[in-house]
Amino acid sequence: MPKINILGLAAIIPITMFLTISFFVLLGAEKTECANLKKFGKFVAVMLWICSAFICALGIYVLITGSHPALPLMEYLFSLS
């Protein structure tokens, strides 16, 4: 298996994107007057935070172990063709 430690740092890009989007979702949710839309905006923001945390954990895992969890599956799928 190849060592891909440095690719764990690439997780910073989607984490930053998700957190930026969640900021603007929360900003829009706070400016609206509809209570249901505020709840939905907060729900979307929390889901984006959860996605960011998952990507962060995966990036740390790749940095520590040096392998991606899906790498064996990808190698198997490419060996079939």
Secondary structure, DSSP 8 states (H G I E B T S, - for coil): ----GGGGGGGHHHHHHHHHHHHHHHHHHHH---HHHHHHHHHHHHHHHHHHHHHHHHHHHHHHHSS-TTHHHHHHHHHH-
